[in-house]
Amino acid sequence: MIGLRTQEDNNFITFFQLVQKEAAKMGSAFFLDCGLGKIFKNAQIECEDMCGWLIPMEHTKEFEKIFLNNSEDVHNFDDCYVRVDYSIEDDTVKIFIN
């Protein structure tokens, strides 16, 4: 899946798809750098606040190569670095990209 360097379990993928859906509304894709430790898990989903790069769609192929190679060139995109937070309201996961 775009935006991930590692193999993740299905419950996290479910959450990450919500993050990507929110990023797509902004004309971008999200590339995960690190989790921030606020974790929620149940039988269907695993959520965590995180940081990473919100890359405009026209630059995702270029950035993905750099990202997957763990290249220091990711720092050329530091202005795209964002925080992703979630909340759960009425059993619905809400995603906030700041």
N, C-alpha and C positions, 0 to 999 in steps of 0.2 A: 504494500500500500504506500502511496506517495506520502512523504513526510515522516516516515519511520525508518530508522537504521536497524532496528532489531525486530526479531520475531516476537509478537505479543499474543496474549491469549484472546479468545473471542470476545470476552466481556469488555476488555479494554478497547478492542477494535470497534465495538459498538459505540463506545464513548467517543473514540477518535473520529469516527464517521460524523458524529454530531458537530465536532470541532471543525472538520473540513467543510461541512455544510454551511456553517456560520462564516467561515473564511471565504467560501465561494460567493456568498452574498456581498462580500466586499471586493470581489474580483480577484481573489488571491487564493493561495494554498498555504497551509500551515506546516512547518517542518519542526518537529519536536527536538529541543535541546535537552531539557531536564524537567523532571517532576519536582514539585515543591512540597509534597508530603501531606497535603490535606486530601485524604483518600476516603471515598465512599464505595462500598461494595455491596451488591446483593446478587441474587441468582442470575440476573440478566445483564448487569452493567458494572463496570469498575471505572470510577471517575477520579481524577486527580487534577488539582491546579498545576499549571506548567508554564514554562517559558520556551520560546523558540522564535523562529522567523516567519513572518507573514509576508510571503513573496507574491508580487503581482503575477497573474497568470502568464503574461508574456515573458517572464524571466524564470519560470519554474524549471524548464529543462536545463538551462544553464546552471541554476542553483543546485538542482538535484545531483548533478555530477560532482560538484564541489562537496556537497553535504554527504553523499555516500562514501566519498573518499576521505572523509574526516580532514579535509584540507583546511589550512589556516586561512585560505581565501574566503571562508565564511565571514570573516571580519570585514570584508568589503561590503557586506550587507547589514552591518550593525544598526543602520538607521531603520531597518525592518524588524528589529528585535522587539517582541511583544510578550505580554503576560496573558495567559488564558485562565480565567476563573470560571467556576461553575457554581450553581446553586440548584437546590431541588425544591420545587414549589408544587404542591398538590401532585406528587409522584411524577412530575415532569422535570427533566433536566434542562436547565437554561445555561447557555454558554455566553460568556462575556469576553471579548478580545479587546485588550487595552494596549 
